[in-house]
Amino acid sequence: MANYKFGINEPPHKRWPVAWYNPAVLFRSAREMLATANQIRNLDRRELFKSDFKVIEIKPENPNGDFWWDFVSDSGDGGNATYSIARAMQTHDLEIDAGEFDTPLLPLPRGKLLVLGGDLAYPGASTEEYQYRFIEMWEAARPEHDSTRTLLAIPQNHDWFDNISSFNRHFIGDYEDSVLNANTPQTRSYFAARLPHNWWHLGLDFALVGDLDRAQFDAFVKLAASDMQPGDNAILLYPEPYWTRPLGDNARIGYPKRYQRLEEILLERGVKIRLRLAGDLHLYDRATAGKGAGLNYDDMLVTCGSGGAFLHPTHARCVTNTKILDRAQETSAITPDLKGRTRVGTQDGTPTAKQRTYYRSASYPSTYDSRWLCIRNIWSLFKPSPVKDLYSAPAGRGLYKVFQRLGETKDWVFSGNIVLPIVLGVLYWLAVYCNSFVFSSAFKDNGFVMASQIPTLEYLDFLLRWFKAFFFSPLALTVHLIIFFLCFSIALEDGWKSFIPGGIHAALQVVAVPTLFYLITLKEPNPYFQGLWLTGGGVLVSGLLFGVFFCVMSLVGLMANNAFSTLAHEGYKGFLRFRIDTEGNLHGYMIGTDSVPKNWAINPNAERPLWVEKNSAEAPKWKVRDVFRLNQ
């Protein structure tokens, strides 16, 4: 846990986004994920819920009017974006521009139901992270004398990093420690809510295993058999958009995943799955179904993780690839209960007549804007935090002012992504230090020269001798391998597709070590200054190589998660506002803003919301970015 400050004196612009390439953050995230995954393997906490799984009845305030509710996901990152979203979603009669859409119902009233799609605190899910990145942001944004809302939520992977202890404390009724003065009726980390006009909202929990546990599966199967009726409409809320993965989601042959079996059970019951909804990817994307798969109704795949976390690219292949729905039986299954399954995902080749194809209908930001952002990757590891203005004059004077500036710089350096190139710069120096021992008189008979004679060698001749030196200096070889595998491992997000480009990038990092040393020795004969230039040059070269690699990989649609995480882009944030009209039709409105304020001040006019933008010109411009409808 970082040394965060809490309370009213820590405004949103001082709450830094997570620096995902800071080694401390990477180590902590890996440690917590592995610890929880190991615990789930031995004792899945989802199986410990003892309370009854009951249907949550959500009734409209006006039985003869429209029913409204909101959805947001992935909110717990930097303060500027998270607070902007929290304030907008809790503002009654939020000022919204209809944009290009014919939306006569503006200002789109705030509903009594708020659904949270998870990842409410990054990078982990400790009580302090929840307080700092989620609770305080939403509480500070809550209007005075706000009416009670019903709050439903599911956890995503980061919410599971403390085995969902913090999540349970805030959203499970048994703990009685709810947030936002809200009604939290759910008794488990998943829920089933009955909405007006025969609509159902089912929230599923995958933990860290990518599937339902047995108890959760049984609970939803019983619900489908006893409470849900043929012709009912279902919204399935998933913790991740599994449909962006290959069809089948890596299920074992003969053993479909439980959520695939649950979907098939719902369809066999006659329940219409109208909307598959998820966050996890920090963007907005919607795909609409064509005909096929024996289904006589339309449905959609919607990903909306725009609630405050860093932006993900909408041009990534996993997002843009055509999605397929397939209901073919699992022919390898032995027992009848494993034969039926519904699969949605990407597929190579032409879809068959029995499959249903989903066509991309909308995205935010546009793929054009998304691609342009790739260029920023080149220098992204060096940029200051977007919520800390390092160049504004501190309040102090004289020597105290200097120390204030150093303190701010220290916070940027040791809390930011720049720590990664700093580590690599030190490794560059260590690799040279270990390998340069071979360039001495002791190894002259083996074809090496004195270090002072390196400038007399041709570059390729020097390079060959450098790699030959690995046979005489195992420690140098080890350091070079550390550099290679450190750089290579970060590129493995896309599996085998990343092996070749990741290997090329890692090899370039290794070759950069002797190249930089060779160029420095041509200009600087002093070994002491060589070390300083080498470390500083290593920081710059390794960071730029990483940036170019991220840029290229992202431009071709790979590394959808890792390549954009260094940008910490706070723009293109938004949420979904839903309406069920009096005829039972479902309407969806994606409301987004291209930018969020960068500076905040205490609200002089009221206790809540606590902060307002310091410059009114920076106020978010909320606009309808997409509109869709699913008829009853």
C-alpha positions as CSV (number, residue, x, y, z in Angstrom):
1,M,0.0,0.0,0.0
2,A,1.4,3.4,-1.0
3,N,1.7,6.2,1.5
4,Y,-1.7,7.7,0.5
5,K,-3.4,10.6,2.3
6,F,-7.1,10.5,3.0
7,G,-9.9,13.0,3.6
8,I,-11.0,16.4,2.4
9,N,-7.5,17.8,1.9
10,E,-6.6,15.2,-0.7
11,P,-8.5,16.4,-3.8
12,P,-8.9,14.2,-6.9
13,H,-6.0,15.7,-8.8
14,K,-3.6,14.5,-6.0
15,R,-4.8,10.9,-6.2
16,W,-2.4,9.4,-8.7
17,P,-3.4,6.8,-11.3
18,V,-1.7,3.5,-10.8
19,A,1.8,3.3,-12.4
20,W,1.4,-0.2,-13.8
21,Y,5.0,-0.6,-14.9
22,N,6.4,0.4,-11.6
23,P,8.2,-2.8,-10.4
24,A,6.7,-2.4,-6.9
25,V,3.2,-2.3,-8.3
26,L,3.9,-5.3,-10.6
27,F,5.3,-7.3,-7.7
28,R,2.5,-6.5,-5.3
29,S,-0.2,-7.3,-7.9
30,A,1.5,-10.6,-8.8
31,R,1.9,-11.5,-5.1
32,E,-1.7,-10.8,-4.2
33,M,-3.1,-12.5,-7.3
34,L,-1.0,-15.7,-6.7
35,A,-1.9,-15.8,-3.0
36,T,-5.6,-15.5,-3.7
37,A,-5.5,-17.9,-6.6
38,N,-3.8,-20.5,-4.4
39,Q,-6.5,-20.0,-1.8
40,I,-9.3,-20.4,-4.3
41,R,-7.7,-23.6,-5.5
42,N,-7.9,-25.1,-2.0
43,L,-11.0,-23.3,-0.7
44,D,-13.2,-21.2,-3.0
45,R,-14.7,-18.5,-0.9
46,R,-17.7,-18.3,-3.1
47,E,-18.7,-21.7,-1.7
48,L,-18.8,-20.3,1.9
49,F,-21.9,-18.1,1.3
50,K,-24.5,-19.8,3.6
51,S,-27.3,-17.4,3.2
52,D,-30.2,-18.2,0.9
53,F,-29.9,-17.0,-2.7
54,K,-33.0,-15.0,-3.1
55,V,-34.4,-13.0,-6.0
56,I,-34.0,-9.2,-5.5
57,E,-37.2,-7.5,-6.4
58,I,-36.6,-4.1,-8.0
59,K,-39.8,-2.2,-8.4
60,P,-40.2,1.2,-10.1
61,E,-41.3,4.3,-8.1
62,N,-44.0,4.8,-10.6
63,P,-45.6,1.5,-11.8
64,N,-47.1,3.3,-14.8
65,G,-43.8,5.1,-15.8
66,D,-40.4,4.3,-17.2
67,F,-37.9,2.4,-15.0
68,W,-34.3,3.8,-15.0
69,W,-31.0,2.5,-13.7
70,D,-27.3,3.0,-14.2
71,F,-24.3,0.8,-14.8
72,V,-20.6,1.6,-14.3
73,S,-17.5,-0.5,-14.1
74,D,-13.7,-0.2,-13.6
75,S,-13.8,3.0,-11.6
76,G,-11.1,2.8,-9.0
77,D,-8.0,4.4,-10.6
78,G,-6.9,8.0,-10.8
79,G,-8.9,10.6,-8.9
80,N,-9.7,13.0,-11.8
81,A,-11.6,10.4,-13.8
82,T,-13.1,8.5,-10.9
83,Y,-14.5,11.5,-9.2
84,S,-15.8,13.0,-12.5
85,I,-17.8,9.7,-13.1
86,A,-19.0,9.5,-9.5
87,R,-20.3,13.1,-9.5
88,A,-22.0,12.7,-12.9
89,M,-23.7,9.5,-12.0
90,Q,-25.0,10.9,-8.7
91,T,-26.2,14.2,-10.1
92,H,-29.9,14.6,-10.6
93,D,-30.9,16.0,-14.0
94,L,-27.3,15.8,-15.3
95,E,-26.8,18.2,-18.2
96,I,-26.3,16.0,-21.3
97,D,-25.8,16.9,-24.9
98,A,-27.8,14.6,-27.2
99,G,-25.2,14.8,-29.9
100,E,-26.2,13.2,-33.1
101,F,-29.0,11.2,-31.5
102,D,-32.6,12.0,-31.3
103,T,-33.1,11.7,-27.5
104,P,-36.2,13.6,-26.5
105,L,-36.1,12.4,-22.8
106,L,-33.1,14.6,-21.9
107,P,-31.8,15.1,-19.3
108,L,-32.1,11.3,-18.8
109,P,-33.1,11.0,-15.2
110,R,-31.0,9.2,-12.6
111,G,-32.5,5.9,-11.5
112,K,-33.0,4.3,-8.1
113,L,-30.8,1.4,-9.0
114,L,-27.0,1.5,-9.4
115,V,-25.1,-1.5,-10.7
116,L,-21.4,-1.8,-10.3
117,G,-19.4,-4.1,-12.6
118,G,-16.3,-4.5,-10.5
119,D,-12.6,-3.4,-10.3
120,L,-13.5,-0.7,-7.9
121,A,-9.9,-0.3,-6.5
122,Y,-6.6,-0.7,-8.2
123,P,-4.1,-2.3,-8.0
124,G,-5.3,-4.4,-5.1
125,A,-8.4,-4.5,-3.0
126,S,-7.2,-3.6,0.5
127,T,-9.5,-1.6,2.8
128,E,-7.2,1.4,2.2
129,E,-7.3,1.2,-1.6
130,Y,-11.1,0.9,-1.5
131,Q,-11.3,4.0,0.8
132,Y,-8.8,6.0,-1.2
133,R,-9.9,5.2,-4.8
134,F,-13.6,4.3,-4.4
135,I,-15.4,5.2,-1.2
136,E,-14.0,8.7,-0.7
137,M,-14.5,9.6,-4.4
138,W,-18.1,8.5,-4.4
139,E,-19.0,9.8,-1.0
140,A,-17.5,13.2,-1.8
141,A,-19.5,13.4,-5.0
142,R,-22.8,12.4,-3.4
143,P,-25.3,15.3,-3.3
144,E,-26.6,16.6,0.0
145,H,-29.7,14.9,1.3
146,D,-29.5,12.3,-1.4
147,S,-32.3,9.7,-1.5
148,T,-31.4,6.1,-0.9
149,R,-30.5,4.0,-4.0
150,T,-30.4,0.3,-4.4
151,L,-26.9,-0.9,-5.1
152,L,-25.9,-4.2,-6.7
153,A,-22.3,-5.2,-7.6
154,I,-20.1,-8.0,-8.8
155,P,-16.4,-8.3,-8.2
156,Q,-13.8,-8.4,-11.0
157,N,-10.3,-9.8,-10.7
158,H,-8.7,-6.9,-8.8
159,D,-11.6,-7.0,-6.3
160,W,-10.5,-10.6,-5.6
161,F,-6.9,-9.7,-4.8
162,D,-7.8,-9.7,-1.1
163,N,-10.1,-12.7,-1.5
164,I,-13.1,-10.2,-1.9
165,S,-12.9,-9.2,1.8
166,S,-13.3,-5.5,1.1
167,F,-16.0,-6.2,-1.5
168,N,-18.0,-8.3,0.9
169,R,-17.8,-5.7,3.6
170,H,-19.3,-3.0,1.4
171,F,-21.8,-4.8,-0.8
172,I,-23.0,-8.0,1.0
173,G,-25.9,-7.3,3.3
174,D,-24.5,-9.4,6.2
175,Y,-21.7,-6.9,6.9
176,E,-23.9,-3.9,7.2
177,D,-21.2,-1.5,6.0
178,S,-22.6,-0.3,2.8
179,V,-21.6,2.7,0.8
180,L,-23.4,5.8,-0.4
181,N,-26.2,5.4,2.2
182,A,-27.4,2.7,-0.2
183,N,-29.6,-0.3,0.1
184,T,-27.4,-3.4,-0.5
185,P,-29.8,-6.4,-0.6
186,Q,-27.5,-9.0,-2.1
187,T,-26.3,-11.8,0.1
188,R,-23.5,-13.2,-2.2
189,S,-20.9,-11.9,-4.6
190,Y,-23.4,-12.6,-7.4
191,F,-27.1,-11.6,-7.7
192,A,-30.4,-12.1,-9.5
193,A,-32.6,-9.1,-9.7
194,R,-36.1,-9.1,-11.2
195,L,-36.8,-5.8,-13.1
196,P,-40.2,-4.6,-14.4
197,H,-41.8,-6.1,-17.5
198,N,-40.3,-9.6,-17.2
199,W,-36.7,-8.4,-17.4
200,W,-34.0,-10.1,-15.3
201,H,-30.5,-8.8,-14.3
202,L,-28.1,-11.7,-13.4
203,G,-24.7,-10.7,-12.0
204,L,-22.1,-13.5,-12.2
205,D,-18.8,-13.9,-10.3
206,F,-15.8,-15.6,-12.0
207,A,-13.3,-15.0,-9.1
208,L,-9.8,-15.6,-10.6
209,V,-10.7,-18.9,-12.4
210,G,-12.8,-17.6,-15.3
211,D,-15.9,-19.5,-14.5
212,L,-18.7,-20.0,-12.0
213,D,-18.2,-22.2,-8.9
214,R,-20.5,-25.2,-8.4
215,A,-22.7,-23.5,-5.7
216,Q,-23.2,-20.4,-7.9
217,F,-24.0,-22.6,-10.9
218,D,-26.6,-24.6,-8.9
219,A,-28.2,-21.4,-7.5
220,F,-28.8,-19.9,-11.0
221,V,-30.0,-23.3,-12.4
222,K,-32.6,-23.5,-9.6
223,L,-33.6,-19.9,-10.3
224,A,-34.1,-20.6,-14.0
225,A,-36.3,-23.6,-13.1
226,S,-38.4,-22.0,-10.4
227,D,-38.6,-18.3,-11.0
228,M,-37.8,-17.5,-14.6
229,Q,-40.5,-18.1,-17.2
230,P,-40.4,-18.8,-20.9
231,G,-40.4,-15.5,-22.7
232,D,-38.6,-13.6,-20.0
233,N,-35.7,-11.4,-21.0
234,A,-32.3,-11.7,-19.3
235,I,-29.3,-9.3,-19.0
236,L,-26.2,-11.3,-18.0
237,L,-23.6,-9.2,-16.3
238,Y,-20.2,-10.8,-16.6
239,P,-16.9,-9.7,-14.8
240,E,-15.1,-9.8,-18.1
241,P,-16.1,-9.8,-21.8
242,Y,-15.4,-13.5,-22.5
243,W,-16.6,-13.0,-26.0
244,T,-13.4,-11.2,-26.9
245,R,-11.6,-14.5,-26.6
246,P,-11.6,-17.4,-29.1
247,L,-14.9,-19.4,-29.3
248,G,-15.1,-21.9,-26.5
249,D,-12.9,-19.8,-24.1
250,N,-10.3,-22.6,-23.7
251,A,-12.8,-25.0,-22.2
252,R,-11.5,-28.6,-22.0
253,I,-12.8,-31.0,-24.6
254,G,-15.8,-32.8,-23.2
255,Y,-16.2,-30.4,-20.3
256,P,-17.8,-27.0,-21.2
257,K,-17.5,-24.2,-18.7
258,R,-20.3,-23.8,-16.3
259,Y,-21.4,-20.3,-17.5
260,Q,-21.7,-21.9,-21.0
261,R,-23.9,-24.6,-19.6
262,L,-26.0,-22.0,-17.7
263,E,-26.6,-20.0,-20.9
264,E,-27.8,-23.1,-22.7
265,I,-30.1,-24.0,-19.8
266,L,-31.6,-20.5,-19.9
267,L,-32.2,-20.8,-23.6
268,E,-33.7,-24.2,-23.3
269,R,-36.0,-22.9,-20.7
270,G,-37.2,-20.3,-23.2
271,V,-35.5,-17.4,-21.5
272,K,-34.2,-14.9,-24.0
273,I,-30.6,-13.7,-23.3
274,R,-30.9,-10.2,-24.7
275,L,-27.8,-8.5,-23.4
276,R,-24.4,-9.8,-22.4
277,L,-22.8,-6.9,-20.5
278,A,-19.3,-6.6,-19.0
279,G,-16.5,-4.2,-18.0
280,D,-12.9,-5.2,-17.5
281,L,-11.8,-3.6,-20.8
282,H,-11.6,0.1,-20.2
283,L,-13.6,1.3,-23.2
284,Y,-17.1,1.2,-24.7
285,D,-17.9,-1.3,-27.5
286,R,-21.2,-2.7,-28.7
287,A,-21.9,-5.5,-31.2
288,T,-25.4,-6.4,-32.5
289,A,-26.5,-9.9,-33.5
290,G,-27.7,-11.0,-36.9
291,K,-29.9,-14.0,-37.4
292,G,-29.0,-17.6,-36.7
293,A,-28.4,-20.2,-34.0
294,G,-32.2,-20.9,-33.8
295,L,-32.9,-17.7,-31.9
296,N,-35.8,-15.6,-33.1
297,Y,-34.9,-12.4,-31.2
298,D,-32.1,-9.8,-31.4
299,D,-29.4,-9.5,-28.7
300,M,-26.2,-7.5,-28.1
301,L,-22.7,-7.8,-26.6
302,V,-21.8,-4.6,-24.7
303,T,-18.5,-3.9,-23.0
304,C,-18.5,-0.7,-20.9
305,G,-15.5,-0.4,-18.6
306,S,-15.2,3.4,-18.9
307,G,-15.7,4.2,-15.3
308,G,-12.4,5.8,-14.4
309,A,-9.5,3.4,-15.1
310,F,-6.9,4.1,-17.8
311,L,-8.1,3.8,-21.4
312,H,-7.9,0.6,-23.4
313,P,-7.7,0.8,-27.3
314,T,-10.9,0.2,-29.2
315,H,-8.9,-0.8,-32.3
316,A,-7.4,-3.9,-30.6
317,R,-8.0,-7.1,-32.5
318,C,-9.8,-8.8,-29.6
319,V,-12.3,-5.9,-29.7
320,T,-12.7,-5.6,-33.4
321,N,-12.8,-9.3,-34.4
322,T,-16.2,-10.7,-35.4
323,K,-18.0,-12.5,-32.6
324,I,-19.9,-15.8,-33.1
325,L,-22.6,-17.5,-31.1
326,D,-22.6,-21.3,-31.4
327,R,-25.1,-23.7,-29.7
328,A,-23.7,-27.0,-31.1
329,Q,-23.7,-29.7,-28.5
330,E,-20.5,-31.0,-26.9
331,T,-20.1,-34.3,-28.7
332,S,-17.3,-35.5,-26.5
333,A,-19.3,-35.2,-23.3
334,I,-20.0,-38.5,-21.5
335,T,-22.8,-37.4,-19.2
336,P,-26.0,-35.6,-20.5
337,D,-25.6,-32.6,-18.3
338,L,-22.3,-31.7,-20.1
339,K,-23.7,-31.9,-23.7
340,G,-25.5,-28.6,-23.9
341,R,-23.6,-25.4,-24.0
342,T,-23.8,-21.9,-25.6
343,R,-20.5,-20.4,-26.7
344,V,-19.8,-16.8,-27.8
345,G,-16.4,-15.7,-29.0
346,T,-14.1,-15.0,-32.0
347,Q,-13.6,-17.6,-34.7
348,D,-11.4,-17.9,-37.7
349,G,-13.1,-18.6,-41.0
350,T,-16.6,-18.2,-42.3
351,P,-19.5,-18.7,-39.8
352,T,-21.9,-21.5,-40.6
353,A,-25.6,-21.1,-41.1
354,K,-26.3,-22.5,-37.6
355,Q,-24.1,-19.8,-36.0
356,R,-25.1,-16.3,-35.1
357,T,-22.8,-13.4,-36.1
358,Y,-22.4,-10.2,-34.1
359,Y,-21.7,-7.0,-36.0
360,R,-19.8,-4.1,-34.4
361,S,-22.2,-1.2,-34.0
362,A,-20.5,1.4,-31.9
363,S,-17.3,2.2,-30.0
364,Y,-16.0,5.0,-27.8
365,P,-13.5,6.4,-28.4
366,S,-13.5,5.8,-32.2
367,T,-10.9,3.4,-33.6
368,Y,-9.4,6.4,-35.4
369,D,-8.9,8.3,-32.2
370,S,-7.7,5.2,-30.5
371,R,-5.0,4.6,-33.1
372,W,-3.7,8.1,-32.8
373,L,-3.1,7.6,-29.1
374,C,-0.7,4.8,-29.8
375,I,2.0,7.4,-30.7
376,R,2.1,8.6,-27.1
377,N,3.4,5.2,-26.0
378,I,6.9,6.2,-27.3
379,W,7.6,8.6,-24.4
380,S,4.9,7.3,-22.0
381,L,7.4,5.7,-19.4
382,F,8.9,9.1,-18.8
383,K,5.9,11.4,-18.5
384,P,4.9,12.8,-15.1
385,S,1.7,11.7,-13.5
386,P,-1.2,13.5,-15.2
387,V,-2.6,14.4,-11.8
388,K,0.5,16.1,-10.3
389,D,1.7,19.4,-11.7
390,L,5.4,19.2,-11.1
391,Y,6.0,22.5,-12.8
392,S,3.7,24.8,-10.8
393,A,5.5,27.0,-8.3
394,P,5.4,25.5,-4.8
395,A,4.1,27.7,-2.0
396,G,7.5,28.0,-0.2
397,R,10.4,30.3,-0.9
398,G,14.1,30.1,-1.2
399,L,15.7,26.9,0.0
400,Y,12.4,25.5,1.3
401,K,11.0,25.9,-2.2
402,V,13.9,23.9,-3.6
403,F,13.2,21.1,-1.2
404,Q,9.5,21.2,-2.1
405,R,10.4,20.8,-5.7
406,L,12.7,17.9,-4.9
407,G,9.9,16.3,-2.9
408,E,7.5,16.5,-5.8
409,T,10.1,15.1,-8.2
410,K,10.8,12.2,-5.7
411,D,7.1,11.4,-5.7
412,W,7.0,11.3,-9.5
413,V,10.1,9.2,-9.8
414,F,9.5,6.6,-7.2
415,S,5.7,6.4,-7.7
416,G,5.7,6.4,-11.5
417,N,6.4,4.1,-14.5
418,I,9.9,5.7,-14.8
419,V,11.1,3.2,-12.2
420,L,11.2,0.5,-14.9
421,P,13.7,2.2,-17.2
422,I,15.7,3.2,-14.1
423,V,15.9,-0.4,-13.1
424,L,16.9,-1.3,-16.7
425,G,19.5,1.5,-16.7
426,V,21.1,0.0,-13.6
427,L,21.0,-3.4,-15.2
428,Y,22.7,-2.0,-18.3
429,W,25.5,-0.7,-16.1
430,L,25.8,-4.0,-14.2
431,A,25.9,-5.9,-17.5
432,V,28.8,-3.8,-18.7
433,Y,30.6,-3.9,-15.4
434,C,30.5,-7.7,-15.3
435,N,31.4,-8.2,-18.9
436,S,34.2,-5.6,-19.1
437,F,36.4,-7.6,-16.8
438,V,37.0,-9.9,-19.8
439,F,38.5,-7.0,-21.8
440,S,41.8,-7.1,-19.9
441,S,45.3,-8.4,-20.3
442,A,44.3,-11.7,-18.5
443,F,42.2,-12.7,-21.5
444,K,44.4,-11.3,-24.3
445,D,45.3,-14.9,-25.5
446,N,41.6,-15.5,-26.0
447,G,41.3,-12.7,-28.5
448,F,40.2,-9.8,-26.2
449,V,41.7,-6.3,-26.0
450,M,42.1,-3.9,-23.1
451,A,39.0,-1.9,-22.3
452,S,40.9,1.3,-23.3
453,Q,41.4,-0.2,-26.8
454,I,37.7,-0.8,-27.5
455,P,37.4,2.5,-29.5
456,T,40.0,1.1,-32.0
457,L,37.7,-1.8,-32.9
458,E,35.1,-1.8,-35.6
459,Y,31.6,-2.0,-34.2
460,L,30.8,-5.5,-35.5
461,D,34.2,-6.8,-34.4
462,F,33.5,-5.4,-30.9
463,L,30.0,-6.9,-30.8
464,L,31.3,-10.3,-31.6
465,R,33.9,-10.1,-28.9
466,W,31.3,-8.8,-26.4
467,F,29.0,-11.9,-26.9
468,K,32.0,-14.2,-26.9
469,A,32.9,-12.8,-23.4
470,F,29.7,-14.5,-22.0
471,F,31.7,-17.8,-22.1
472,F,34.2,-16.3,-19.7
473,S,31.9,-14.3,-17.5
474,P,28.8,-16.3,-16.3
475,L,27.7,-13.4,-14.2
476,A,27.6,-11.1,-17.2
477,L,25.6,-13.7,-19.1
478,T,23.2,-13.9,-16.2
479,V,22.6,-10.2,-16.2
480,H,22.1,-10.1,-19.9
481,L,19.6,-12.9,-19.6
482,I,17.7,-11.1,-16.9
483,I,17.4,-8.1,-19.2
484,F,16.2,-10.3,-22.0
485,F,13.6,-12.2,-20.0
486,L,12.4,-9.2,-18.1
487,C,11.6,-7.4,-21.4
488,F,10.3,-10.5,-23.1
489,S,7.9,-11.5,-20.3
490,I,6.0,-8.2,-20.4
491,A,5.1,-8.9,-24.1
492,L,3.4,-12.3,-23.5
493,E,-0.1,-10.9,-23.2
494,D,-1.2,-12.3,-26.6
495,G,0.5,-15.7,-26.2
496,W,2.3,-17.2,-29.2
497,K,1.5,-14.1,-31.3
498,S,3.8,-12.1,-29.1
499,F,6.8,-14.5,-29.1
500,I,8.5,-13.2,-32.2
501,P,8.0,-9.4,-31.7
502,G,8.6,-9.8,-27.9
503,G,11.8,-11.7,-28.7
504,I,13.0,-9.0,-31.1
505,H,12.3,-6.3,-28.6
506,A,14.1,-8.2,-25.8
507,A,17.1,-8.9,-28.2
508,L,17.3,-5.2,-29.0
509,Q,17.4,-4.4,-25.3
510,V,20.4,-6.8,-24.9
511,V,22.2,-5.5,-28.0
512,A,21.6,-1.9,-26.8
513,V,23.9,-2.6,-23.8
514,P,27.2,-3.1,-25.7
515,T,26.1,-0.6,-28.4
516,L,25.7,2.1,-25.8
517,F,28.9,1.2,-24.1
518,Y,30.8,1.3,-27.4
519,L,29.5,4.7,-28.3
520,I,30.3,6.1,-24.9
521,T,33.9,4.8,-25.0
522,L,34.4,6.6,-28.3
523,K,33.8,9.9,-26.5
524,E,34.6,9.4,-22.8
525,P,37.8,7.6,-21.7
526,N,37.2,8.1,-18.0
527,P,35.7,4.9,-16.6
528,Y,33.9,6.8,-13.8
529,F,32.1,9.1,-16.2
530,Q,31.5,6.1,-18.5
531,G,29.4,4.5,-15.7
532,L,27.4,7.7,-15.2
533,W,26.7,8.1,-18.9
534,L,25.9,4.4,-19.3
535,T,23.3,4.4,-16.5
536,G,21.7,7.6,-17.7
537,G,21.8,6.4,-21.3
538,G,20.4,3.0,-20.3
539,V,17.4,4.7,-18.7
540,L,16.7,6.7,-21.8
541,V,17.4,4.0,-24.4
542,S,15.5,1.2,-22.6
543,G,12.5,3.4,-22.0
544,L,12.4,4.5,-25.6
545,L,12.8,0.9,-26.8
546,F,9.9,-0.1,-24.6
547,G,7.8,2.9,-25.9
548,V,8.4,2.1,-29.5
549,F,7.6,-1.6,-28.9
550,F,4.3,-0.7,-27.2
551,C,3.5,1.7,-30.0
552,V,4.1,-0.8,-32.8
553,M,2.3,-3.6,-31.0
554,S,-0.7,-1.4,-30.3
555,L,-0.9,-0.1,-33.8
556,V,-1.2,-3.7,-35.1
557,G,-3.9,-4.4,-32.6
558,L,-2.0,-6.5,-30.0
559,M,-1.3,-6.0,-26.3
560,A,-4.7,-4.5,-25.8
561,N,-4.2,-4.2,-22.1
562,N,-0.4,-3.7,-21.4
563,A,0.5,-1.4,-24.3
564,F,-2.0,1.3,-23.2
565,S,-1.5,1.0,-19.5
566,T,1.5,3.2,-19.6
567,L,-0.5,6.1,-21.0
568,A,-2.7,6.4,-17.9
569,H,-5.1,8.3,-20.2
570,E,-7.9,9.8,-18.2
571,G,-10.1,10.8,-21.1
572,Y,-13.0,9.0,-22.9
573,K,-14.8,8.1,-19.7
574,G,-18.5,7.3,-19.4
575,F,-21.3,5.1,-18.1
576,L,-24.5,3.4,-19.2
577,R,-28.0,4.6,-18.3
578,F,-30.8,2.2,-19.0
579,R,-34.5,2.6,-19.4
580,I,-37.4,0.1,-19.6
581,D,-40.3,1.9,-21.1
582,T,-44.0,1.2,-20.3
583,E,-44.2,-1.3,-23.1
584,G,-41.3,-3.3,-21.8
585,N,-38.7,-2.2,-24.3
586,L,-35.1,-1.8,-23.1
587,H,-33.2,1.4,-24.1
588,G,-29.5,2.0,-23.5
589,Y,-27.7,5.3,-23.5
590,M,-23.9,5.5,-23.3
591,I,-23.0,8.9,-21.8
592,G,-19.4,9.9,-22.1
593,T,-16.9,12.8,-21.9
594,D,-13.7,13.2,-23.9
595,S,-11.8,14.8,-21.0
596,V,-12.0,15.4,-17.3
597,P,-10.8,18.2,-15.1
598,K,-7.2,18.2,-13.9
599,N,-7.6,20.5,-10.9
600,W,-10.3,20.7,-8.2
601,A,-11.2,23.0,-5.4
602,I,-13.5,22.8,-2.3
603,N,-17.1,23.6,-3.3
604,P,-17.8,27.0,-1.7
605,N,-21.6,26.7,-2.1
606,A,-22.4,23.4,-0.5
607,E,-21.1,20.5,1.6
608,R,-21.7,18.1,-1.2
609,P,-20.4,17.5,-3.8
610,L,-17.2,18.3,-1.9
611,W,-15.1,19.4,-4.9
612,V,-15.8,21.3,-8.0
613,E,-13.4,22.0,-11.0
614,K,-11.0,24.8,-10.3
615,N,-11.5,26.1,-13.8
616,S,-15.1,26.0,-15.1
617,A,-13.8,25.7,-18.6
618,E,-12.5,22.2,-17.7
619,A,-15.9,21.0,-16.7
620,P,-16.7,17.6,-18.4
621,K,-19.0,17.9,-21.4
622,W,-21.3,14.9,-21.0
623,K,-22.7,13.7,-24.3
624,V,-24.7,10.8,-25.6
625,R,-22.2,8.6,-27.4
626,D,-24.4,5.7,-28.3
627,V,-28.1,4.7,-28.2
628,F,-29.6,1.3,-28.6
629,R,-32.9,-0.5,-28.1
630,L,-34.1,-4.1,-27.5
631,N,-37.8,-4.5,-28.1
632,Q,-39.9,-6.7,-25.8
